[in-house]
């Protein structure tokens, strides 16, 4: 009697946005190189109510006014020779190459969405015939099953679950239940007939309650605010003259805006670095992170980690200053002579923990304006007050002008060197797990700000009287028939309005996570950080448990985890942590379904034996970087309407900006998300793949 053939293993990926697309690309690349056996065969379910590839954030169905806040040349989903992975490097086009646009433009998000959809289709087409993909346009609402057995993934629109051998959660940025103050404001608005918009992704927020000509209080000056600003001005019919003057439509409200810092995020740098770059990492690399990990007890970021980070950032700053403006190091500039080796040796020897590094820098760099003052950068309005709103308005406009001038002036190229050091530090910090929200906010403030045209637009709207600045440490309280705002910068001034907008993303702190699948996981014993993030191993994203073990069948990648420093896509040639993690996770999945690891568990025998020890990438055979593979074929697609990062002066008619930074996947609450699987159900939950245009004209039409 012939026995029935064994069912193929099953992998379920919950969330089908950019991070899942990157994982799929790594599965295809590794199987093409022979990893996972000669004829890999398993079923792969993708669960997401939004389109695979772009997901929620980059979907086509959003305003064309919303831009990316990264240049097209700084956006790729493909590996290159800088990426340190065990699997094969498979080069592919960055966004500007694929779209046929100039690299230093800021495309709209729909163009990026088309690029992600194309990358998804390319990865899916590259899978071997034994890997069968099913798309489910719905939400996963529950995950359960024994650690030693198969898992059940329950979907919102099915009575029976998907049964999986392995599960990967690529959920993206998470929504949260309202915090206590937010609940109080929502209840106040309901009682008094006011408008209160809690933290949310701005593109999905209903703005109809913000009435023309009326004051609106806005908390947050990050990228979510930039989206709000555009949708309430250009989105309501306003326009820009060629000279950069805003012509209102008459439908705009008046925005009174403040935040903790009280100033907008620093504008994107508007030049390329010429000449010598500092070698990074130098003072915050694997040696230092290994030392931090060896310490007993939890790490305090400001006390234990920040001194090393600030030394690394300072190294980049002063190294570039020595190259570009060496006279900054002279006390007597007419008789200047500096010994670079002596400075570098003194800087290296100075201890960042005991104050000696600061003392050394003050001696070596006499002018305070030439030093890197990270505290002043973080809180530029600290201690400053104004008596009137007009005085605060003038101070903020001067701040914006100075930021635009400096960040577009290569004479201050030390700022770009610090930016590169920030990227390096972010990659190193992934080894330490999540270290709280302060660092993510600081990084986003310095490195993930708006494009130049966007900040010029903010200035123009302020001059037109449609944006009024309240300054730093803004507070809001509920009063009879209104909300009232004050700030530390304007202690004698208060503004009342019938509408309040929280211009930031939700913060899903522990106990406020809205996603039912994640809530169920935490209740079952998955380890959560204080910020409500899912704890994972930094190498391959294996979910950690409260008892110190790791789940043998469950992985998680992306900003809902404590390895959120890895963006779904990033700059080319930066050894992206996300690409490294995607590759490690793909190889762990292939090891599990192919029998390289313990059959059906997705974990190696060595990892099972040491499971109580926690983190670690799955053990695999055949280690060592593979040869660079041939790049996949792609179709260059010219796309009209992208904005130049070098625009001088005013905005042309119809210019706008966007907000989702692709370089930091761990944005602060005021930034916009870069990838997600969202809550809204879509059509045809069991539909197969949706075809994507493959000709130049067809793709142009798809993003028009």
C-alpha positions in Angstrom: 0.0 0.0 0.0 1.4 3.4 -1.0 1.5 5.9 1.9 0.2 9.4 1.3 3.0 12.0 0.6 4.0 14.0 3.5 2.6 17.5 3.7 5.2 20.2 2.9 6.4 22.4 5.8 4.5 25.7 6.2 5.9 29.2 7.0 3.5 32.1 7.8 4.8 35.6 7.6 2.4 38.2 9.2 2.9 41.5 7.6 3.8 41.8 3.9 5.4 45.3 3.7 9.0 46.3 2.9 10.5 44.1 5.7 8.7 41.0 4.5 9.8 41.8 1.0 13.4 42.0 2.1 13.1 38.6 3.9 11.5 37.1 0.7 14.4 38.4 -1.4 16.9 36.7 1.0 15.0 33.4 0.9 15.1 33.6 -2.9 18.8 34.5 -3.0 19.8 31.7 -0.5 17.8 29.0 -2.3 19.2 30.1 -5.6 22.7 29.5 -4.1 21.8 26.0 -3.0 21.1 26.7 0.6 18.3 24.7 2.0 18.9 21.7 -0.3 18.7 21.1 -4.1 14.9 21.2 -4.3 13.4 23.2 -1.4 9.7 22.8 -1.0 7.4 24.5 1.5 4.3 26.7 1.6 4.7 30.4 2.4 1.7 32.4 3.6 1.8 36.2 3.6 -0.8 37.8 5.7 -1.5 41.6 5.4 -4.6 43.6 4.6 -2.4 45.9 2.5 -0.6 45.2 -0.8 2.5 43.0 -0.6 5.6 45.1 -1.1 4.5 48.6 -0.2 2.2 47.6 2.7 0.3 50.3 4.5 2.8 53.2 4.5 3.9 53.1 0.9 0.6 52.0 -0.7 -0.6 53.8 -3.9 -3.9 55.0 -2.2 -2.5 58.1 -0.6 -2.0 61.8 -1.4 0.7 62.4 -4.1 1.7 65.4 -1.9 3.4 63.1 0.6 7.0 62.6 -0.2 9.7 60.5 1.1 12.2 62.4 3.3 15.2 60.5 1.9 16.7 61.1 -1.5 16.1 58.5 -4.2 19.8 57.5 -4.3 19.7 56.8 -0.6 17.0 54.1 -0.9 17.7 50.4 -1.8 16.2 47.1 -0.9 19.2 45.1 -2.3 22.5 43.9 -0.8 25.9 44.9 -2.1 29.5 43.9 -1.3 29.5 45.9 2.0 26.8 43.8 3.6 28.4 41.1 5.9 26.1 38.1 5.4 26.5 34.4 5.1 24.2 34.2 2.1 24.9 35.5 -1.4 25.0 39.1 -2.3 22.5 39.9 -5.1 22.8 43.5 -6.3 19.8 45.4 -7.5 18.9 48.9 -8.4 18.5 51.7 -5.9 15.3 53.7 -6.2 16.7 56.4 -8.6 18.2 53.8 -10.9 15.0 51.8 -11.0 12.8 54.9 -11.6 15.1 56.7 -13.9 15.2 59.9 -11.8 18.0 62.1 -10.6 19.5 60.6 -7.4 19.2 63.7 -5.2 15.4 64.1 -5.6 12.8 63.3 -3.0 10.2 61.1 -4.7 6.6 60.8 -3.5 5.7 57.8 -1.5 3.6 56.3 -4.3 6.8 56.0 -6.4 8.6 54.2 -3.6 5.5 52.0 -3.3 5.8 51.0 -6.9 9.5 50.2 -6.4 8.7 48.0 -3.4 5.9 46.2 -5.3 8.4 45.6 -8.2 11.0 44.3 -5.7 8.4 42.0 -4.2 7.4 40.6 -7.6 11.0 40.1 -8.5 11.7 38.2 -5.3 8.6 36.0 -5.6 9.4 35.2 -9.2 13.0 34.2 -8.2 11.7 31.5 -5.7 12.2 27.9 -6.8 9.0 26.2 -8.0 8.8 24.1 -4.8 8.1 27.2 -2.7 4.4 28.1 -3.1 3.3 31.6 -2.0 -0.3 32.4 -0.9 -1.4 36.0 -0.1 -4.1 36.7 2.4 -5.4 40.3 2.4 -6.6 40.2 6.0 -5.3 40.5 9.5 -3.8 37.9 11.8 -5.5 38.2 15.1 -4.2 35.3 17.2 -1.2 33.0 17.4 -1.1 29.9 19.6 0.5 26.6 19.8 3.0 24.5 21.9 6.7 25.4 21.6 7.4 21.8 20.6 4.6 21.6 18.0 3.0 23.4 15.1 1.5 26.9 15.5 -2.0 28.1 14.7 -2.3 31.5 13.1 -5.9 32.8 13.2 -7.1 35.2 10.6 -9.8 37.8 10.9 -11.9 36.4 8.0 -11.4 32.6 8.5 -13.1 30.2 10.9 -10.1 27.8 10.8 -6.5 28.8 11.4 -3.4 28.5 9.2 -1.2 25.8 10.6 2.5 26.7 10.6 5.8 25.1 11.4 7.4 28.5 11.6 6.0 32.0 12.0 7.7 35.4 11.2 6.1 38.6 12.4 7.0 41.7 10.3 4.2 43.8 11.7 5.8 47.3 11.2 4.9 50.3 13.4 2.2 49.5 15.9 -0.9 51.4 16.9 -1.6 51.8 20.6 -4.5 52.3 23.0 -4.8 55.9 24.2 -2.6 56.9 27.1 -4.3 58.4 30.2 -3.9 62.0 29.1 -5.1 61.1 25.6 -8.2 59.4 27.0 -8.9 62.5 29.1 -8.6 64.8 26.1 -10.8 62.5 23.9 -13.5 62.4 26.6 -13.3 66.2 27.0 -13.7 66.7 23.2 -16.7 64.4 23.2 -18.4 66.3 26.0 -17.6 69.8 24.7 -18.1 69.2 21.0 -14.4 69.7 20.2 -12.0 68.0 17.9 -9.2 65.9 19.3 -6.9 63.8 17.0 -4.7 61.4 19.0 -1.4 60.1 17.7 -1.7 58.4 14.4 -0.2 58.0 10.9 -1.1 61.4 9.4 -2.0 60.1 6.0 -4.8 58.0 7.6 -6.1 60.7 9.9 -9.5 62.3 9.2 -8.7 66.1 9.1 -12.2 67.3 8.2 -12.8 68.6 11.8 -10.0 71.1 11.5 -12.0 74.1 10.2 -10.9 76.9 7.9 -9.6 80.0 9.6 -9.8 78.6 13.1 -6.9 78.0 15.5 -5.6 74.5 15.9 -3.2 73.4 18.6 -0.5 71.0 17.4 1.9 69.1 19.6 4.9 67.8 17.6 7.3 69.4 15.2 8.7 66.3 13.6 7.9 64.6 10.3 4.3 63.8 11.2 3.7 67.5 11.6 5.2 68.1 8.2 2.7 65.8 6.6 -0.1 67.5 8.5 1.1 70.9 7.4 1.1 69.9 3.7 -2.3 68.2 3.8 -3.9 71.2 5.5 -2.4 73.8 3.0 -1.6 72.4 -0.4 -4.0 69.6 0.2 -6.8 72.1 0.6 -6.0 74.0 -2.6 -3.2 76.4 -1.6 -0.4 76.9 -4.0 3.2 78.3 -4.2 4.3 81.0 -6.6 7.6 80.6 -8.5 9.1 83.1 -6.1 8.3 80.9 -3.1 5.2 82.9 -1.7 2.3 80.9 -0.5 -1.1 81.8 -1.9 -3.9 80.5 0.5 -7.1 78.9 -0.7 -9.0 80.2 2.3 -9.7 76.7 3.5 -6.6 76.5 5.8 -6.8 76.5 9.6 -4.2 78.4 11.7 -1.7 76.0 13.3 -0.2 76.9 16.7 2.6 74.4 17.1 5.1 73.5 19.8 6.9 70.4 21.1 9.5 69.3 23.7 12.3 70.9 21.8 10.2 73.6 20.2 12.0 73.6 16.9 11.6 71.5 13.7 13.8 68.6 13.0 17.1 69.5 11.3 16.7 69.7 7.5 18.3 67.1 5.3 21.9 67.9 4.3 22.1 69.4 0.9 25.5 68.5 -0.4 27.9 65.6 -0.9 31.1 65.1 1.2 34.3 65.8 -0.8 37.6 64.5 0.4 38.6 62.3 3.3 36.0 60.5 5.4 36.6 59.4 9.0 37.1 55.7 9.4 34.1 54.3 11.3 33.6 52.8 13.7 36.5 54.1 15.8 35.5 54.5 19.4 32.2 52.8 19.3 32.4 49.5 17.6 32.3 45.7 18.3 35.0 45.9 21.0 33.0 48.6 22.9 29.6 46.9 22.6 31.1 43.6 23.7 32.4 45.3 26.8 29.1 46.8 27.5 27.3 43.5 27.1 29.8 41.9 29.6 28.7 44.3 32.3 26.5 43.0 35.1 23.0 44.3 35.4 20.9 46.4 32.9 22.6 49.2 31.0 21.8 52.9 31.6 22.0 54.5 28.2 23.0 58.0 29.4 25.5 56.8 32.0 27.0 53.7 30.3 26.5 54.0 26.6 26.1 57.7 25.7 29.7 58.7 26.7 31.1 56.3 24.1 28.5 57.3 21.5 29.4 61.0 22.0 33.1 60.3 21.7 32.4 58.5 18.3 30.3 61.4 17.1 32.9 63.9 18.2 35.7 61.9 16.5 33.8 62.3 13.1 33.3 66.0 13.7 36.9 66.8 14.6 38.4 64.5 12.1 36.5 66.4 9.4 37.3 69.7 10.9 41.0 68.9 10.8 40.7 68.2 7.1 38.3 71.0 6.0 39.1 73.9 8.5 42.3 73.1 10.4 42.6 76.7 11.6 39.7 76.0 13.9 42.3 74.3 16.2 44.5 77.4 16.5 44.7 79.7 19.5 46.9 82.1 17.5 45.5 81.6 14.0 48.3 83.7 12.4 50.9 81.3 13.8 48.9 78.2 13.4 50.4 74.8 13.3 48.6 71.6 14.4 50.0 68.2 14.7 47.2 65.9 13.5 48.8 62.8 15.0 49.1 64.6 18.4 45.5 65.6 18.4 44.2 62.2 17.4 46.4 60.6 20.1 45.1 63.0 22.7 41.5 62.5 21.7 41.9 58.7 21.8 43.5 58.8 25.2 40.9 61.1 26.8 38.2 59.3 28.9 34.6 60.1 27.9 33.3 59.2 31.4 35.3 61.4 33.7 35.2 64.8 31.9 38.8 64.6 30.5 37.6 64.4 26.9 35.6 67.6 27.2 38.5 69.3 28.8 40.8 68.2 26.0 38.5 69.4 23.3 38.0 72.8 25.0 41.8 73.2 25.0 42.3 72.0 21.4 39.3 73.9 19.9 39.2 77.3 21.4 36.0 78.6 19.7 32.8 77.2 21.1 31.1 77.5 17.7 33.6 75.0 16.3 33.0 72.4 18.9 30.4 69.6 18.8 27.9 70.5 21.6 25.4 67.6 21.6 23.4 69.0 24.5 22.9 72.3 22.7 21.9 70.5 19.6 19.4 68.5 21.4 17.7 71.4 23.2 18.4 74.6 21.2 15.8 76.6 23.2 16.8 75.5 26.7 16.6 78.4 29.1 15.3 80.8 26.5 12.0 82.7 27.0 10.0 85.3 25.0 7.4 87.8 26.3 5.2 87.6 23.2 4.3 85.2 20.5 5.7 87.6 17.9 9.1 87.4 19.7 8.9 83.6 19.6 8.0 83.7 16.0 11.0 85.8 15.1 13.3 83.5 17.0 12.0 80.3 15.3 12.2 81.9 11.8 15.8 82.9 12.5 16.5 79.3 13.7 15.0 77.9 10.5 17.1 80.2 8.3 20.3 79.3 10.1 19.5 75.6 9.8 18.8 75.9 6.1 22.0 77.9 5.5 24.3 75.7 7.4 22.9 72.3 6.3 23.3 73.4 2.6 26.8 74.8 3.1 29.7 72.3 2.5 31.9 74.7 4.5 30.3 72.9 7.5 30.9 69.4 6.2 31.7 68.3 9.7 27.9 68.0 10.0 27.8 65.4 7.2 30.7 63.5 9.0 28.6 63.4 12.2 25.6 62.1 10.1 27.7 59.2 8.9 28.8 58.5 12.4 25.2 58.5 13.6 24.5 55.8 11.0 27.5 53.8 12.2 26.4 54.1 15.8 22.9 53.0 15.0 24.2 49.8 13.5 26.4 49.1 16.6 23.6 49.8 19.1 21.6 46.9 17.6 23.8 44.5 19.5 22.6 46.1 22.8 18.9 45.7 22.1 16.4 48.5 22.7 17.8 51.3 24.9 14.7 53.4 25.3 13.1 56.3 23.3 15.6 59.1 24.0 18.2 57.9 21.5 15.7 57.2 18.8 14.3 60.7 19.2 17.8 62.3 19.2 18.8 60.4 16.1 15.7 61.4 14.2 16.0 65.0 15.2 19.5 65.2 13.8 19.4 62.7 10.9 15.8 62.2 9.8 14.5 65.6 9.2 12.6 67.0 6.2 14.0 67.9 2.8 15.1 71.5 2.2 12.0 72.5 0.2 9.8 71.2 3.1 11.5 73.4 5.7 11.3 76.4 3.3 7.6 75.7 3.0 7.2 75.8 6.8 8.9 79.1 6.8 6.7 80.4 4.0 3.5 79.3 5.8 4.7 81.0 9.0 5.3 84.2 7.1 1.8 83.9 5.6 0.4 83.7 9.2 -0.8 80.1 8.9 1.8 78.6 11.3 2.6 80.2 14.6 5.3 78.8 16.9 4.8 78.3 20.6 8.3 77.1 21.5 9.7 74.4 23.8 8.1 72.2 26.5 4.6 72.8 25.2 1.8 71.7 27.6 -1.9 71.4 27.0 -4.8 71.3 29.4 -8.6 70.9 29.0 -10.6 74.0 29.9 -14.3 74.9 29.5 -15.1 74.7 25.8 -11.6 74.5 24.6 -8.0 73.2 24.9 -5.3 75.6 26.2 -1.6 75.5 25.3 1.3 77.0 27.1 5.1 76.5 26.8 8.3 77.1 28.7 9.4 79.5 25.9 6.2 81.6 26.3 5.5 81.4 30.1 3.1 84.5 30.0 1.2 83.5 26.9 -1.6 81.0 26.4 -3.5 80.0 23.3 -7.0 78.4 23.3 -8.5 76.4 20.5 -11.4 74.1 19.8 -9.1 71.5 18.1 -6.0 69.7 19.3 -3.8 67.4 17.1 -1.1 65.1 18.5 1.3 65.2 15.5 3.3 62.0 16.2 3.1 58.3 15.9 1.5 56.2 18.7 3.8 54.8 21.3 2.7 51.3 22.2 4.0 51.2 25.7 3.7 48.0 27.7 0.0 47.4 28.5 -1.2 49.7 25.6 -0.4 47.5 22.6 -3.5 47.5 20.4 -2.6 44.5 18.1 -4.5 41.5 19.5 -1.9 39.0 18.2 0.9 40.8 20.1 -1.2 41.2 23.2 -1.8 37.5 23.1 1.9 36.8 22.8 2.8 39.0 25.7 0.1 37.3 27.8 1.5 33.9 26.8 5.0 34.8 28.0 6.8 36.6 25.2 9.2 39.2 26.6 8.1 42.9 26.3 10.3 45.9 26.9 9.0 48.9 28.9 8.2 50.6 25.6 5.9 47.7 24.5 8.4 46.3 22.0 8.8 42.5 21.4 12.2 41.4 22.6 14.2 39.4 20.0 17.7 38.1 19.4 19.6 40.7 17.5 21.1 38.2 15.0 18.1 36.4 13.5 15.1 37.9 15.2 14.2 34.9 17.4 11.4 35.9 19.9 12.6 35.9 23.5 10.5 34.6 26.3 10.2 35.8 29.9 12.0 32.7 31.2 15.2 33.6 29.3 14.6 31.2 26.4 13.9 31.8 22.8 10.9 30.5 21.0 12.1 27.7 18.5 9.3 28.5 16.0 8.8 32.2 16.2 10.7 35.1 14.6 10.0 38.9 14.5 11.7 41.6 12.4 11.1 45.4 12.3 10.2 48.4 14.4 7.8 46.5 16.7 10.8 44.7 18.1 13.7 45.9 20.3 16.0 45.5 17.3 14.1 48.3 15.7 17.3 50.2 14.7 17.3 48.3 11.4 15.3 50.0 8.6 13.5 47.9 6.1 15.5 49.6 3.4 18.5 51.9 3.6 21.3 53.7 1.9 23.4 51.6 -0.5 26.9 50.5 0.7 26.2 50.9 4.4 26.3 47.2 5.6 22.7 47.6 6.6 21.8 45.8 9.9 18.3 45.0 8.4 19.9 43.2 5.4 22.1 41.2 7.8 19.2 40.3 10.0 17.0 39.4 7.0 19.7 37.0 5.7 20.2 35.3 9.1 16.4 34.8 9.5 16.0 33.5 6.0 18.7 31.0 6.5 17.2 29.9 9.9 13.9 29.4 8.2 15.4 27.4 5.4 17.4 25.3 7.9 14.2 24.5 9.7 12.0 23.5 6.7 14.8 21.6 5.0 15.9 19.4 7.9 19.3 21.1 8.4 18.0 22.0 11.9 15.7 20.0 14.2 12.9 18.8 11.8 9.9 21.1 11.8 11.3 23.5 14.5 13.2 26.1 12.5 16.1 25.9 14.9 19.4 24.1 14.8 20.4 21.2 17.1 23.1 23.3 18.7 20.6 26.1 19.4 18.1 23.7 20.9 20.8 22.3 23.2 21.7 25.8 24.4 18.2 27.3 24.3 18.3 28.4 27.9 21.2 30.6 27.0 18.9 32.9 24.9 20.2 34.7 21.9 22.2 33.5 18.9 21.8 32.9 15.2 20.8 29.4 14.1 23.7 27.0 13.5 24.1 26.2 9.8 26.6 24.4 7.6 28.5 25.9 4.7 29.3 29.2 6.4 31.2 31.9 4.6 30.2 34.7 2.3 29.0 33.4 -1.1 30.1 34.8 -4.3 28.4 37.9 -5.6 25.5 36.8 -7.7 24.3 38.3 -11.0 22.0 41.2 -10.5 18.4 40.6 -11.3 17.0 42.2 -14.5 15.1 45.3 -13.9 13.2 47.9 -15.8 14.3 51.6 -15.5 11.2 53.7 -15.1 11.3 57.5 -15.6 9.0 59.1 -13.0 7.9 62.7 -13.2 7.2 65.0 -10.2 10.1 64.2 -7.9 11.5 67.1 -5.9 15.1 68.2 -6.0 17.1 68.1 -2.8 19.0 71.1 -4.0 16.2 73.6 -4.6 17.4 77.1 -4.0 15.1 79.8 -2.6 11.4 79.4 -3.0 9.1 76.5 -3.9 7.7 76.0 -7.3 4.0 75.6 -7.7 2.8 72.3 -6.4 5.9 71.4 -4.4 5.5 69.5 -1.2 7.3 67.0 1.0 6.9 63.8 2.8 8.1 62.2 6.0 9.2 58.7 6.1 12.8 58.2 6.7 14.2 55.0 5.3 17.5 55.2 7.1 16.3 54.9 10.6 13.7 52.2 11.3 13.5 53.3 14.8 12.0 56.7 14.4 11.0 58.9 17.3 7.3 59.3 18.0 7.2 62.5 15.9 8.4 60.7 12.8 6.3 58.8 10.3 6.5 55.1 9.8 8.5 53.3 7.2 6.8 49.9 7.0 3.8 48.3 8.5 1.0 45.8 8.4 -2.1 47.7 9.2 -5.6 47.0 10.5 -7.9 47.6 7.6 -9.2 44.5 5.8 -8.7 44.4 2.1 -10.5 42.6 -0.7 -10.2 38.9 -1.6 -8.4 37.5 1.5 -7.2 34.4 -0.2 -6.2 36.0 -3.5 -3.0 34.9 -5.2 -0.4 37.3 -6.4 -1.4 40.5 -8.1 0.4 41.2 -11.3 2.6 44.3 -11.4 3.4 46.2 -14.5 6.7 45.2 -16.2 6.9 47.7 -19.0 8.1 51.3 -18.7 4.8 52.8 -19.7 2.8 50.5 -17.5 4.8 51.3 -14.3 4.7 55.0 -15.1 0.9 54.7 -15.3 0.8 52.8 -12.0 2.4 55.6 -10.1 0.7 58.5 -11.9 
